[in-house]
Amino acid sequence: MKLIDTGLSNTKIKKTQKEYNPFDRAFRMSSLSLYPNDDICPGSLLADCQEACLRSAGYGKFDNVKNGRKKKTDLWLKNPEKFLDIYIKELGNFQKLCDKQNVQAVHRANTISDIDWENHGIPQQFPRMFFYDYTKRAHRLTRTPENYRLMFSFSGVQKYQNQVKAALKTEAPISAVFNGPFPDEFLGREVIDGDKSDLINLYAGKKIIGLKAKGDAKKDNTGFVIHTKTILIPAVEVA
């Protein structure tokens, strides 16, 4: 079973590859796409975002893609040691490929999941590879190694607001999904268009990364998606 994708089949990864380069040389991207559930997305329980999640967006709407992601997720849950063995081998091969091509290796480890790979030693084993992700768990924002950077993912669900408050106290960019026009400002921060490039988002600093609702997210009414035409934008106080 092959775990990581180095062919840029993910639409956002493909855009990121073209739009912006923060490195001192060309770069090549890879990614790991699993299938979201309570185990690999523990923050989703509070954020109530699984039904509106990107599992149905882009290529995720195709059964063959969906089934492939489910198989990889099943392997992680049933045999994590085997999963990690395969994952480490594939990342090693990707690093060798990038070295051969004289490009910077970049990897998104949680394309549609929120596993704390730093606690499994994955980014630490590849110090020359740059890792990045979105997360719904604010405590992760300040606990990753130097080669692993995170952005926080907003949800307006009331029981999730302690996570939002904690994230607002950090320098991390915060992504928010909007159904409708992006507002100029949200949570006291400037909103930028986040659909251009993950790397632009990653280096944006204390900004709100505006993402357009896609797939099932357009119908979400849990509070995860902000419907700017019909729903008042919630205010979050930073204690």
Secondary structure, DSSP 8 states (H G I E B T S, - for coil): ---EE-S--SHHHHHHHHH---SSS-EEEEEE-----TTT-TTHHHHT-STTSGGGSGGGGSHHHHHHHHHHHHHHHH-HHHHHHHHHHHHHHHHHHHHHHT-EEEEES-SS----GGGGTHHHH-TTSEEEEEES-GGGGGSS-TTEEEEEE----GGGHHHHHHHHTSS--EEEEEESS--SEETTEEEEETTS-HHHHHT--S-EEEEE--GGGGG--SSSEEETTTS--------
